[in-house]
Amino acid sequence: MGMWIGRNRKARVTYGFDEIALVPGDVTINPNEVDTTFRLPRPDGSHLALPVPILASAMDGVTDVRFCIEMGKLGGLGVINLEGVQTRYENPAEVLEPIATAPKNEVTSLIQKIYLEPIREELIQKRVQELKAAGVVAAVSSIPQKAARYGKLAQEAGADVFVVQSTVATARHISSEYELFDLAAFCADMKIPVIVGNAVTFDVTLELMACGVAGVLIGVGPGAACTSRGVLGLGVPQVTATVDCAAARDEHHKRTGKFVPIITDGGMRVGGDVCKAFACGSDAVMIGSPFARAEEAPGRGNHWGMATPHANLPRGTRIHVGVTGSLKQILFGPANTDDGSQNLVGAITTCMGNVGARNIREFQETEIIIAPSIKSEGKLFQQVQNVGMAR
């Protein structure tokens, strides 16, 4: 597999969303009659069912309690970052405003300074309890080094889902400088589903699933505000990453009888990207920048990566995405933009109808073609006028 890139060295050809297209099916289905439900397994054998198979990224410009409550009421799931401003400040709005208005040459140092404020454990429990009081699913996230402590606190406060998230997740980590995080032991101790990420390869995904996780996030560096690919040179385009990790999911199911869903995380700007992620094998998607454009998002039309506050090697940046409408519009329409960034659920159901898929599992069997000209073919006027999908 792969092609020669020089003497004695081969490299695989990989693909991103802009390089493929989905082929319409032989049978079409009424979009109103397809099932988009995402099911996340719980440790007790039951499932958490989400009518909207979309998670909002645990990024401070995207999610807070208000946003997650609205997301939950609409059928999706928002995730709060337990190491962000929501748990460092009683009133996060006071520090979000300066981040939104800071000049771009000063914003990284400002974010680093703001995130020096220590995390207050009582705020971890408070944010979870605020979500539960509103009657929605409470999902929170932390890095592996803090997961053991924060996972216990969140679970005691009533959290329904815990996400362990890092730039690159593996089941085997080597270090002599600090105590290692035992993912298998953590999953065994937790009474709620544990989602882990991020991964992009077959072998790593298979090993993570063997640790007892409830789901795996797929994607290294594709997010709009993430700079890991430029800073570190790491990453696999999301189409190839999703296909490879879906194969690991299916292999794990074949070996154990346990179905562990994968969640494509990042790199999706519009409805077509989301549809392609599902067709490539994803069971749900996690997105950030499209939701940062919602009126309910705390970033005021701004979005920054989770690694932006890193003191020595930031791997994120603040981007301005603007506010285009309500969260309900972004999920269900009616769309007032022509670029595919609104009515994401409508895009999913319409695409499912056109390929003849009654549910997500059938959607994953859609025929895919390599089509690098799919977005430019016949779109000269859109390109010249900077409208529609040519933006």
C-alpha positions, 0 to 999 in steps of 0.5 A: 500500500502507498507510493514511493516518495523517495528511495526506500520510503513509501507513503500512503495517499489519504483523503479529506472531505473536499476530495470525495463525494457520495453517490446517490442510491438506487432507492430514495427515502422520504427524509422525514422517515429516516432515523438519525439516532446516535446510541452511546453505550452505558456500562450497565448495558443500556444506551444513551440515545441522542436524536441528533447525532452531533456533539458540540466540542468542549471549547470555551468559545463554543460551549457553556451551561447556557449553550449545552442546555439549549443543545440538549433540549434540541436533541444533541449534546454539548460538552463542557471543558472542565479545564477552561474558563467555566471552572476557573471563574465564577462569572466566565463572561468577564474574561470572555469579553476581553478574549473576543476583543483583543487584537490578534497579535495580543490574544494568545498571550492574553488567553495564556494569562487568563488560563493561569487562574487555578481550576476551582473544583467546586465549580466543576460540580456546580456546572454539572449540577446546573446542567442537571437542574435544567433536565439535560444530559450533562457531558464534561471533558478533561485531559488524561492527567486530570481525568481520575480526579475530575471524573470522580467529581463530575460523576458524583455531581451527576454527570452523564458522560465523561470525555478524556481528550488529548491531542493524541490518545493512546492506550500505552503512554511512556513517561518517567516524569509523572504518574501514568493514567490507566485508562482501562482502570478508569473506565472500569471504575466509572459508572458513566460512559467514557469517551476518549480521544483523539485517534486516527489509526486502526491499531490505536483505536482498537487498543483504546476500545479494548480498555472499555471506552464507550466511544472514540473521538477521531481526528488530530488537528483538523479543527478550524482553530487548531494549529497542531498540523502546522506546529507539530506536522501531525495529522491524518485527513478526516476521510481516511482517519474515519474509514480506518477507525471505523474498520477498527470498530467493526473488528472490535465488534467482531472479536468481542460482540461489543459495538463501540461507536466512533465520533469524527471530531473536527474538520467539518464546516458545512452539512456536506462535510458532516454527511461525508463523515457518516458515510465514511463510517462515523456514528456521530460527529463532534463540531466546533466552529459551526456552533461558535457562530450561534447566538448562544455560544459564549465566544461572541462569534470567536473560537479558539483551540483547546491548546491555545493556552499552552504556556510553551507551545500553543497549538491553537489560535483564535479565529473570528467566525461571526454570529450567523443565527441561533443554535436552532437555525444551525441545527434545523434551519430555516437557513439564512445563509447559502454556504451550507453552515445552517440546518445541519440536521436537514442536510443529514436527513436529506442526504440519507434520503437521497442515498437510500439510508434508513438509519446511520448504519445504512448511511455508512454503506454509501458508495464513495468516489474520489472526486477532487473537482466536486466542489469546483465543477460548474461553480465558476460564478460562485467562485468569482462572486464568492457566494455559496459553497465557493467561499 
